[in-house]
């Protein structure tokens, strides 16, 4: 029999924790957080107040959306409507409900419409004045799918973003055709929606490790059975996004098999010695992928040469690995995040089959486990990382070697490469996603169990472009503004 300590560290909300909505917590448990939580919350609130005062300066746009129930995943979908000042875009997120008064409120996969304000449109007052306890007018629920079990991960199919895959607290991967699924009402005892396709192949629960291939309709998953499993949706699909409109409309439909809508894997890959926590495809190949796990290993695979590791880095971090991402602009670069609080950058050209290979650089600033890391779709050297410390850091590895003068260094003790820090969440950030259609816009979600006892917070934000544009461009714009002000200012004779 396993002891509790033998279980791998679970990200997000631990099993058996009290899952309560913010409404329940407010009505029934106003003082349940206790003295320690109160002190921690006070410290967090002080930092939050400082951050909020800087929002009009740091951000081009910001929206805060209060979630009654916690969420473990958030993803951008296709643009459904384009406007002069904003675009309407699908947003996928989950709601983790709970057992209340001998009734189960179902877990749900939420499809929302998000009005994404275009750059340099939002006013300073609009950005600064938001209510943390309210739902944002920019996020409207479009459809609800009753999910069989928790929604731990959501990933969209690059060839058709109306098709998504989800990981639950079971061994299967579920595939959903968002437009084809009927809208449901999340009421007590509601029957679960039926997935359009079920991918089977794991022998134990697979909760977090999930990726969809940018080249072909392939799905990759990892689980507690220590394996990485590969499927092709093409084995069970009629048409795909090749026939779909480029706008991301619903052009691909999954064949509904009346008796058993499931497919077997194309390959099962063994090499990890503990739970596989994350997987990712190589951006230039549907046959190459990588995985990380609670065995502290980073493994590179190639389905063309067999089911065994091509490269296995035995000690990629000093603790469990939680996340991995492959650079979409340079397929030699891979980032990993870990429970050792760090993000590490690897160059696969420096890795060998005997497991030898050191990271190119270690990015250290987080004070708690890193849960998510992802490359920026717009710039090859930029990536983000989020952690249990409630921070989402934006890094640029090209800035690592830049030197600072002594005076500047004494005033700014930030680690090399860190150039922006989003501190709008007050609890652990369990997921975030760069918007490929608006590359410097990010959606992030936190699970607010520790600071407020329940619920979650969804935030959609875009930092000021003065922070990431080339320095010479920024200085030129500021000079033009200064000249304009000087020209418009009234001239007084002495």
Secondary structure, DSSP 8 states (H G I E B T S, - for coil): ---GGGS----SS-TTS----HHHHHHH-TTTTHHHHHHHHHHHHHHHHHHHHTHHHHEEEEEEEEESSB-S-EEEEEEEEE-SSEEEEEEEEEEB--EETTEE---EEEEEEEEEE-TTTS-HHHHH---TTS--TTEEEEEEEE-SS---EEEEETTEEEEEEEE-SSS-EEEEETTTS------TT------SEEE---SS---S-EEE-SSSSEEEEE-TTSEEEEEEGGGGEEE-GGGS-TT--S--EE---SS--EE--SEEEE--SS-EEEEEE-TT-SSEEEEEETTS-EEEEETTS-SS-SEEETTSSSS-EEEEEE-SS-TTEEEEEETTSEEEEEEGGG--TTS----SEEEE--SS-EEEEEE-SS-TTEEEEEETTS-EEEEEGGGTT----HHHHHH----TTEEEEE---SS-EEEEEE-TTSTTEEEEEEE-HHHHSS-EEEEEEEE-GGGTS-HHHHHHHHHHHHHHHHHHS-----
